[in-house]
Amino acid sequence: MAADEETTKSTEADSKTEEAVPVMEEDRSQDPLLVLANQSFLLASSETPDAEKATLKESILAQVKKGNMAPFYVHLCQTLGWIEDEALTAQMKEANATALKEFEAKEQDAKSVLRFS
C-alpha cells in the first residue's frame, strides 16, 4: 500500500507541475530580416530563374522602403549592380535621422526622470 500512496503522491505532484507550466505555442513564422537575407541570396544566385528574380527584387525593395533600410539598399545596389535611386536613399536616411532624434529625446527624458526620482 505504501507504494500505491507514493505513486499517487508522485502523480499528483506531476500534474500540479504540468498545470503550473504554461504550454507555449510554437511560432513557425520566420523573422522578416531572415526572409530578406534569404531573398537577397536567391536574387544573387545564378541558379534563380529570371522571372523569379523580378519578383524577389520587388519584394526586397518593398521591405527595404518599409523599414528605411538605407545602408542595406546601398549594399544591394553595389553588390547586385542596381542603379541607386539617390532620392530614395536620401529619403530613407532622413527618416532614420528623424527617428534617431526622437529616440535620443525620449532617452534624455527618461534619464532626467531617473535623476529626480
URDA-V722874 format. One record per backbone hydrogen bond with DSSP energy under -1.0 kcal/mol. CO is the residue of the C=O (numbers start at 1). NH is the residue of the N-H. Records with the same first field share a line. If there is no record, write none. Layout:
CO: NH, NH
//
This chain:
1: 5
2: 6
3: 7
4: 8
5: 9
6: 10
7: 11
8: 12
9: 13
10: 14
11: 15
12: 16
13: 17
14: 18
15: 19
16: 20
17: 21
31: 35
32: 36
33: 37
34: 38
35: 39
36: 40
37: 41
38: 42
39: 43
40: 44
41: 45
49: 53
50: 54
51: 55
52: 56
53: 57
54: 58
55: 59
56: 60
57: 61
58: 62
59: 63
60: 64
61: 65
62: 66
63: 67
64: 69
68: 70
69: 73
70: 74
71: 75
72: 76
73: 77
74: 78
75: 79
76: 80
84: 86
85: 89
86: 90
87: 91
88: 92
89: 93
90: 94
91: 95
92: 96
93: 97
94: 98
95: 99
96: 100
97: 101
98: 102
99: 103
100: 104
101: 105
102: 106
103: 107
104: 108
105: 109
106: 110
107: 111
108: 112
109: 113
110: 114
111: 115
112: 116
//
